[in-house]
Amino acid sequence: MTTDLIQAPPAVGEPSAGAASDGRRILGLACRSCGRPQPLGAVYVCPACLGPLEVAYDPAVVRRVASRTAIESRPPGLWRYLELLPVDAPPARGLAVGSSPLVPAARLGAALGVDRLWLKDDTRNPSLSFKDRAVAVAAAKATELGIETLACASTGNLAGATAAAAAALGVPAYVFIPADLEPAKIDHALAYGATVVPIEGTYDDVNRLCLEIADETGWGFVNVNLRPFYAEGSKTLAFEIAEALGWRSPDVVVAPIASGALFTKVARGFAELADAGLIERRPIRFVGAQPAGCAPVATAWAGGGDVEPVRTPATFVRSLAIGNPADGRYALEVALASRGSIEAIDDLRTAAAIRQLATLEGIFAETAAGVTIGAVDAARMRGVIGNDEEVVALVTGNGLKTPDARRLGLDDPSSTPERPAGSPSAPIPPSLAAFEAWLETRS
Ligand SMILES: *Cc1c(COP(=O)(O)O)cnc(C)c1O
């Protein structure tokens, strides 16, 4: 686990006089539903209509201060894109997050019938998932706002990301999780010194409780009262993809959906790059991926109705098991408006996809990525993805977080309960003869 401190790029210069809205780049918060403005702060609900709040920028100012040259001159990490993020200056302390590789995936692409497939490999952030991006921005804002305790409601990866960020900043962390979470994720958060609070219930129960605790304590819940800033962190995936492609967008982006923040903000990220004049504006189709056992957005997409909550998620993809997604209807809008789709992938296909990704590309990813690779396949078969199109799939978490998924071996017909797919053979004596005899039995 890296604890490297980031090297801070220079702050954004004062914009020149004469701009609209007196030259401020960050205008404040605004309601996504009714548009009413709110001052910046640890708030997330519009007092007028109870809609979700998001960060509002002045696009004219962003366009003037953001440049490819400035971005390219900075050290790796998500603060390269400072002019497109909701902080005034890069934080003095924090983990080295972002600048993950965009890898060409020719072997997996061939298996899926996609000629030009790229994988955005976010298995290698400091706490091994893309959640480090969201937490980096929320934690930086918390520091600016003078908040001294970090907390979160987590389906697993956010627990580790919040705990790691708090450790690097030297502040306490409280992470609230459904009690049935994968042990590896609980141990991970504990290792950073966080206080882990298991709750009897689903993620939605945990989240509801955290809304009350946030009001009561004033702690900075990264995905509750700091949610407008947290969500902005996911945009950096779009920024990095565009930069890695030589400042342009791909034809299709495939991304997992839990709350829908990642999916909607990646779409927003590409739009903001075009608004800022950093890339040409071209249509991008957005394909969302959900586990079939908890697929409220995919169900609404297929049925043409509203997003209806799923009460009891039934899937081994715990990182995506949000039955009542906060940004579900916005995720649905992104898929519809971009002529993409939302695919529901069953656990059997997900396990097979995890193995394809690992054995064809050398990337061991967690269950959410299996759902995403399954969605590439499903969308191509549906015709949403053409086989000659350029596709970027987001690999959002590391397989070491969900080792049980590998042991299931659901996809491998040669596996049995006694000898699951990919399990090691029985030990052999340390002699060449024993090895040769063993090799004989394998062929
Ligand atoms: C949280 C999570 C997601 C989805 O995030 P949302 O922004 O809530 O939709 C995807 N992949 C992994 C590995 C995650 O932990």
The ligand as an ORCA input file, in Angstrom:
! r2SCAN-3c Opt
* xyz 0 1
  C     -18.588      1.780     -5.470
  C     -18.114      0.993     -6.629
  C     -18.647      1.164     -7.925
  C     -19.842      2.027     -8.265
  O     -19.870      3.256     -7.716
  P     -21.131      4.240     -7.721
  O     -20.497      5.545     -7.927
  O     -21.772      4.114     -6.380
  O     -22.067      3.846     -8.822
  C     -18.058      0.461     -8.952
  N     -17.032     -0.396     -8.743
  C     -16.514     -0.597     -7.529
  C     -15.396     -1.561     -7.391
  C     -17.015      0.100     -6.433
  O     -16.484     -0.112     -5.225
*
